[in-house]
Amino acid sequence: MNTNGFELLLPERVLDYFEIIKVDQSQTDTSIYLQEKNIIPEEYIGRRLESKGSYEDSKVQDFPLRGRAVYLIVRRRRWIDKDTGDIVIRHWELVAKGTRMTQEFATFLKGISRY
């Protein structure tokens, strides 16, 4: 997909874990749709996980751009542990400690884990 430079608006390292799947623009706002990549979280490597879709989209308002509201529409992935039946998600506080992802964005992602 041609992202037309929108990746430059995202917090640092976000595209390590997410891909831009769509961008909608109107005269008043821009919505950037992000979907978590199907990359098993490091803390679960070696376990038998299977991707089981995504949670509902979460919408967060980001910094405005040239008078337009900017929204990040985030779709988080979930996996099922085939041995235990447990649902597994990525723990964003671990990612924030291990990378240069902004703590603010990691905190947001951790917050939407509750939904």
Phi, psi and omega in degrees: 000137175279114184268357175051035176086358182296337178298337179289342180274347187275153175303151182306137175071004180300322183287355170293330187243342183231157171237147175282121181257341181192150172227124176249133178234141172229185179288342183249340183204166175231129177244124179251118183266124182242134176239132179295135179290155179276067178244117182298133179303141183307322183290352180246008178302136180096345176268155181274091181252146176231131178298131181235046175082205187223162171281170176298152178299144172244138184246128178230139178275132179254187180295139179294156181231113178049048176082001178254141172291145177239129179239138170256121178256109190252129176245112181270141181271156172224152179234158174245136175280115185294339180273324185252341184082001180288146173275135183239137174229163177286136178267105189290335177294328176289320179297317182297322179290327186268356182223184176261018177299141181298139179299325180300314181290321177298320178296319176300311182297321177297319181297321182283352177295338182287345185263000000 
